[in-house]
């Protein structure tokens, strides 16, 4: 059984591959295929974008596909950057410039007002048809400075509830135990298993 992960983000792919271990599927990414059209992520929600990515890619490749749309919602910023997490600091945004913008916007804000949640929506589609959607959430606080070199994206500024260190100060095993992505993928795994049992 082959599964394509509809992402161009190598960091996400690394985490997804690790989390899918144990499921007897061969995992491919978009790198393995030529000419897959770019999906415009213009949905208002992570779920909409995840469905759009999974449906368009699985229709084009005629394959079984999962997609991940994720982002960080900061309470003080009314849920921003949210769906705009990847391009928060504008065209040419990098993880570093995004984190710098976030820390700047929260400058002078007390820890109690720095609540944030990572959210992840995973959509599963087969040959252009949605099979299911799963969501995961991991909440915590935005620290006062970037700390740690592991992980990716906003990991250096995100301190999950119940911990004193950022995601980027944790190893992959620790992050994967509690992350938004691991929660969503656990649910997505069940969707995949049920579908394979019933329809394939
Ligand atoms: P694809 O659409 O190709 O999958 P992308 O990076 O554009 O890749 P998104 O639109 O879903 O993906 O944006 C997700 C952004 O949210 C990502 O670039 C990071 O900045 C941030 N993000 C998501 N999950 C994260 C995590 O586990 N740790 C840190 N940052 C994360």
Boltz pocket constraint, residues with backbone or C-beta under 6 A from the ligand:
constraints:
  - pocket:
      binder: B
      contacts: [[A, 6], [A, 7], [A, 8], [A, 9], [A, 12], [A, 41], [A, 68], [A, 69], [A, 70], [A, 71], [A, 72], [A, 82], [A, 83], [A, 85], [A, 86], [A, 95], [A, 98], [A, 118], [A, 119], [A, 151], [A, 152], [A, 153], [A, 154], [A, 155], [A, 167], [A, 179], [A, 181]]
      max_distance: 6.0
